[in-house]
Amino acid sequence: MTRRRSSVAAVAVVWYCLSGSTLAAQVTGTVEVGTSWVDYEGFLGSGAAFVTPTLRYEGPDVSLGVSGSYVVFESGSRILQGLMAGGWRTRLGDRFLGELSGSAGINSYEDYPGYGHLLSRARLHFAGPRSGAWLGAATGQSYAGSASATPYEIQLGGWTVSSGLAMGATATHTWIAETDYFDVLGTARIRDRFFEIEGSLGFRAWGEGGGEGVYGELHIQVPLVKRLTALVAGGRYPSDPVRGVITANYVSAGLRIHALTASSTRAATLLGNSFGTSVRSEPPRTGQARLTIGSSAHSYHTIRVEAPGAEYVELSGDFTDWRPVPLVRTERGNWELAIHIEPGVHRVNVRLNTATWIVPQGVRAEEDEFGGRVGILVVPER
Amino acid sequence: MRPGASQLISVLALVAGLNAVAVTAVAQEPRLRDRLLEPTRIAVDAILDSAHAEGLPTEPLVDRALEGASKGAAGDRIVAAVQRLWGELRTARISLGLGSSAPEIVAGASALRAGADPDDLTRLRELRTRQSLTVASATLADLVAVGVPVDTAVAAVIALAEGADDADYLAFRRNVERDIALGASPVTALGVRLGAAAAGAFSNVEPASSQGSQRPRKP
């Protein structure tokens, strides 16, 4: 769930709660299918096809949802994503509303290490009949393969609504590991019987390591027939280190099939609109093993490969005359080999369970001129 | 025409184009004997002989041929890869100077392949006359590989050239890659880390633990 989506969700929650909506609890299920063109920063653009099933429960005080996404790129590479989210709201006097929510997400790309996050969020809303504001904070854990970090986020938001137009703005500062960044985002949503348009425009600045610049997205939904809505979206979204997302430009077109109910629910949900953003995932560049090298005496080095779950690990490189050499299992999924390696730049591949030779994480990957890829290992002089 | 005959002809054509010694005079690299088909081995040996005559390191050329063999590449592809590397080694050696070590030349060739200009290597050598260029050149190639534009990467590596040792370069590269993995754009990550290095903060550019114990300004 991005901040934009959560911001819109919060606007919607307050909007409906304070406008006297007495929507009964309902369950909706949708499936979105379509195609995208996405250009991750630093990568070549690629076409993709996606299918995104979503199941939501909306109660007066509780929202729950689960969403998945299966994306296939032109290359045949696939991303599988899953997201669960839930929220609970309660009134605190006449003008205040408390909200607690949480989300858990994971995405995996082929058989490479995946990203995941567990986040909890608390917000205190001050709400008038047509406008309001909130102050919130979030924390949890972000995972990238076997590494993890604890993110922190504080956010100030405001919203206003009038005759079919809802507008909101947020200012968010996020810290994760050594990276921090500040985002300002404005959103507007217009809805009538024939269409719904949501636009956002924001900028990132005043941080370290999180990038900076302007971004924005536009989502258009047009109901076609009962249980079928056409969807078009595009724009540029910023990186999200908390959820393992890198900056990208994209355009998408597709259909939403209302499988469980055709009725429109609240203006937004805690899951948000997954359409157009289902390809928000970083395509990992290396394999599911991680290689590290330690030094020992007389140019002998210990090569360690972290490969949890592997039954057999081999290494082949210029320092083995490109003959496979088995590694020895140590503990907790680690495999090691002590070998003579001269200082310099070396080329290496790793193979798990006698499958394909791969480039492990921890070394640079480049084309090997033989139709595959090879890892570049640098051994400094002592 | 049979594939074997076609391969033989193409390989022999490459040999003829090497401007090298006669095939009969080529020394045989024993490690290639059982790994390459005869026409391929003859062509690679001819390249090795020429490289040796030029004073270039031949080990990386042998390694490249062995890599191709281990990956089941066709003979003409192996010869082409070895020939290309030979040219890169030659250019790197000219750029880095005749006194350069074999690891420096190999790293320089890697940087050239990544997009660096030969003049960049010469400039790097001028700035680091007493230190090895192996890690600096490899860092340049690594930065380009993670998405840093070549000119920017060259400028960064040269900016660090006078004060950084190999450990600094490795830490610098590791932190840039880490920032990128966390979502920073390559140029931004490079700028931030370069700024830290310029401030004399090499000791602070080591990555924080994954638990964020060195995280600044926690709210």
Boltz contact constraints between the chains, C-beta under 6 A:
constraints:
  - contact:
      token1: [A, 41]
      token2: [B, 185]
      max_distance: 6.0
  - contact:
      token1: [A, 42]
      token2: [B, 147]
      max_distance: 6.0
  - contact:
      token1: [A, 147]
      token2: [B, 210]
      max_distance: 6.0
  - contact:
      token1: [A, 148]
      token2: [B, 210]
      max_distance: 6.0
  - contact:
      token1: [A, 149]
      token2: [B, 210]
      max_distance: 6.0
  - contact:
      token1: [A, 149]
      token2: [B, 212]
      max_distance: 6.0
  - contact:
      token1: [A, 150]
      token2: [B, 212]
      max_distance: 6.0
  - contact:
      token1: [A, 152]
      token2: [B, 219]
      max_distance: 6.0
  - contact:
      token1: [A, 154]
      token2: [B, 219]
      max_distance: 6.0
  - contact:
      token1: [A, 177]
      token2: [B, 208]
      max_distance: 6.0
  - contact:
      token1: [A, 177]
      token2: [B, 212]
      max_distance: 6.0
  - contact:
      token1: [A, 178]
      token2: [B, 208]
      max_distance: 6.0
  - contact:
      token1: [A, 179]
      token2: [B, 182]
      max_distance: 6.0
  - contact:
      token1: [A, 208]
      token2: [B, 192]
      max_distance: 6.0
  - contact:
      token1: [A, 209]
      token2: [B, 179]
      max_distance: 6.0
  - contact:
      token1: [A, 209]
      token2: [B, 184]
      max_distance: 6.0
  - contact:
      token1: [A, 209]
      token2: [B, 192]
      max_distance: 6.0
  - contact:
      token1: [A, 210]
      token2: [B, 184]
      max_distance: 6.0
  - contact:
      token1: [A, 211]
      token2: [B, 184]
      max_distance: 6.0
  - contact:
      token1: [A, 211]
      token2: [B, 185]
      max_distance: 6.0
  - contact:
      token1: [A, 211]
      token2: [B, 188]
      max_distance: 6.0
  - contact:
      token1: [A, 239]
      token2: [B, 183]
      max_distance: 6.0
  - contact:
      token1: [A, 241]
      token2: [B, 182]
      max_distance: 6.0
  - contact:
      token1: [A, 241]
      token2: [B, 183]
      max_distance: 6.0
  - contact:
      token1: [A, 246]
      token2: [B, 183]
      max_distance: 6.0
  - contact:
      token1: [A, 318]
      token2: [B, 63]
      max_distance: 6.0
  - contact:
      token1: [A, 321]
      token2: [B, 31]
      max_distance: 6.0
  - contact:
      token1: [A, 321]
      token2: [B, 66]
      max_distance: 6.0
  - contact:
      token1: [A, 322]
      token2: [B, 66]
      max_distance: 6.0
  - contact:
      token1: [A, 322]
      token2: [B, 67]
      max_distance: 6.0
  - contact:
      token1: [A, 322]
      token2: [B, 70]
      max_distance: 6.0
  - contact:
      token1: [A, 343]
      token2: [B, 103]
      max_distance: 6.0
  - contact:
      token1: [A, 344]
      token2: [B, 103]
      max_distance: 6.0
  - contact:
      token1: [A, 344]
      token2: [B, 106]
      max_distance: 6.0
  - contact:
      token1: [A, 344]
      token2: [B, 134]
      max_distance: 6.0
  - contact:
      token1: [A, 345]
      token2: [B, 106]
      max_distance: 6.0
  - contact:
      token1: [A, 345]
      token2: [B, 107]
      max_distance: 6.0
  - contact:
      token1: [A, 345]
      token2: [B, 110]
      max_distance: 6.0
  - contact:
      token1: [A, 345]
      token2: [B, 138]
      max_distance: 6.0
  - contact:
      token1: [A, 364]
      token2: [B, 142]
      max_distance: 6.0
  - contact:
      token1: [A, 364]
      token2: [B, 145]
      max_distance: 6.0
  - contact:
      token1: [A, 369]
      token2: [B, 81]
      max_distance: 6.0
  - contact:
      token1: [A, 370]
      token2: [B, 68]
      max_distance: 6.0
  - contact:
      token1: [A, 370]
      token2: [B, 71]
      max_distance: 6.0
  - contact:
      token1: [A, 370]
      token2: [B, 73]
      max_distance: 6.0
  - contact:
      token1: [A, 378]
      token2: [B, 138]
      max_distance: 6.0
  - contact:
      token1: [A, 380]
      token2: [B, 135]
      max_distance: 6.0
  - contact:
      token1: [A, 380]
      token2: [B, 166]
      max_distance: 6.0
  - contact:
      token1: [A, 381]
      token2: [B, 132]
      max_distance: 6.0
